[in-house]
């Protein structure tokens, strides 16, 4: 998604995960990446894209309002549309920032983050001495008396 675009939460991600954002994306591509990292980077990508939208609308409004610009080019409809677009983009940005902030606050510390468990089955290879051989199945079983 928006890997190359900066976001306002990049320093927080680096603080929590201990690596710069490009390295976090590389780590997330691995098979042993934590679900927390994957979710954080997904939210970060959405945030970066939304922040780019906010900046585009802001820059467009600034350009339209430039004092050097001809007043005859101003359009109230265009400015209303840009205001709606900006409001939607700011609302989305605030939502992504809140979600990512909450995720980073509620995550376990990096040393205690859950990782997929790797299990190894061990096999016993010791041989038993002949005296410790298992007894036959019915050995020692009492026979019931028949009347």
C-alpha angles and dihedrals in degrees: 000000000000099000096139097045117088121235131200090244097055093102090053092051091049091049094051099040098032099229137084115267096255089055090048090056090051091049091048090056090062122095094241097053116135118249088233091059093048092050093045092051092047091054090044091054092051090047093050091050092048092048089052089054091051090051093049093052092044091051092047092052091047090051091048091050096046108137089225092059122100110260090218088071094060115111122192090199092053091048091048090051091049090049091053091046091049092048091052093046092048091049091051091046091051090049094050092046090051093047094047092045091051092048092051092047095050098043119108114251111279093255091055099042113129116253127189106276116246111208127194122193112221123206125210110234100178117116122222122234114249093255091060094053114135117266120245114271098256097036112133094007111138116234117232114239118240117223 
